[in-house]
Amino acid sequence: MGKNFEHVVLNAAAVDELFESQLKEWELARKNYDALKDVKVKTLWIRKSEQANFGAGRVEAVGKTGLTGKAETKQNPGIAVKVQFNPARIVSSGAKVDPKTIQERKCFLCAANRPAVQKGIGFHGVATDYTVLVNPFPIFPRHLTIPCTVHSRQEIDSTRLDDMMSLAKVLKDFVLFYNGPKCGASAPDHFHFQAGSKGFLPLEAKLKNFRTKEILKRGVYNKKEDELKPSDNFLRLSLIENYINGAFLIEAGNKKLATAACAKIYAAFSRIEGKGDPSFDPAIVKNIESKVFRDGEWEPMFNILCWYDTGTWYIVTFARGRHRPSCYDAEGDANILLSPASVDMGGVFITPLEKDFNKIKAADIEKILDEVAVTRDVEQKIIEGILCKQNVQSEHQVE
Ligand SMILES: [Zn+2]
């Protein structure tokens, strides 16, 4: 058996070594990473015509109607997203996550049930520890699964977000992501993050192509040693406007401010949905088990991406309205097996079936994004909640 990584200190070199060792020792992982090199990918340009999807007053110049009668789209090339045909991901996209199925299966993230060949690197979090594992069903050139060392449900809060940011800083070549228990996590009963190679998700790699509108800002960016770095108190919270409803971007120079900004979004969405605890702080939530949440759900639906670059944490939160789009259950030709989670929200849409990969068009992606997001009305209410001072716990106060 290969090296045991349990007590290795987590850093970029250790992750390199873990991949090398696991791809040598573990046939399933090797086979799936080899197959990934040949997966088909295509690029689609979406949101070229924003009029159809965005309300009046928010549309910038979209193009004039020329003599041909066709709209010229020169001024708005849209956003490039990718579609990946990845048959190995059927295990996740087709996963049953109803309470009965979850209860009856052995948890694949618990150490006792993991294959003996799967090794991991330990990481100390604020409240619990984690194990950094190679994901044997990759989407990214390098794909990690990072379960908590104890079997406890998938639920984001301020301490978990702190851990996510710490991991993003240590794993600086990766984007960290979190899928809520009802919108993408295939183990809603065992807390975990995932991470994938940077430069792969359009939202991270081409963030500037996504139009944002500032909601809150404090602090500035300063030029330090020829690099633009944020001041320690830098925070900007923006709405991503031209992609999907309910997507917010946080850029912050420190973790505390980032957590406070995220808490504002969480609190607002939690109050609207009647799910989760608006405090976002496990130290305040004492009786979470005894609370009855709407539809038995303990958290409003979120996907979260987080990465670190040049002194700045970037966090994108997606407030979801629905788990799976209508095409998931549609009959006949209208059927597309696509179950969107953080990776799809980041701009890489995974189709485990080749027929779907071949037929899917930009309009299908736009429809899927519109269906799984919150409505424009809920997005507006979240913004109002963010700007309402009463909704913020005192220790989370951001001026
Ligand atoms: Zn477990």
Residues whose N, C-alpha, C, O or C-beta is under 5 A from the ligand:
A	BS01	ZN	C107 L109 C110 H151 H190
